[in-house]
């Protein structure tokens, strides 16, 4: 119960933080977003190839 009271007080206390976002920060955010999308696509592509290879090796009826 004390934790909830403390959390409520911390959330309800207004805090003003001076912040400035320069163009370099926006560029960094875009770069991180692009890198995340490309990294996820490479990961999915690799996983898909491994899964496809695993499933195709199990089918021995096509091999002579």
BELSULGI-V314369 format. One record per residue. RES is the residue in three letters. NEAR is the number of other C-alpha atoms within 10 Angstrom. Layout:
res=[RES/RES]
near=[NEAR/NEAR]
This chain:
res=[UNK/UNK/UNK/UNK/UNK/UNK/UNK/UNK/UNK/UNK/UNK/UNK/UNK/UNK/UNK/UNK/UNK/UNK/UNK/UNK/UNK/UNK/UNK/UNK/UNK/UNK/UNK/UNK/UNK/UNK/UNK/UNK/UNK/UNK/UNK/UNK/UNK/UNK/UNK/UNK/UNK/UNK/UNK/UNK/UNK/UNK/UNK/UNK/UNK/UNK/UNK/UNK/UNK/UNK/UNK/UNK/UNK/UNK/UNK/UNK/UNK/UNK/UNK/UNK]
near=[6/7/8/9/10/11/11/11/11/11/10/9/8/8/8/6/6/5/6/7/7/8/9/9/11/11/11/11/12/12/11/12/12/12/12/12/11/12/12/12/12/12/11/12/12/12/12/12/11/12/11/11/11/11/10/11/10/8/9/8/6/7/6/4]
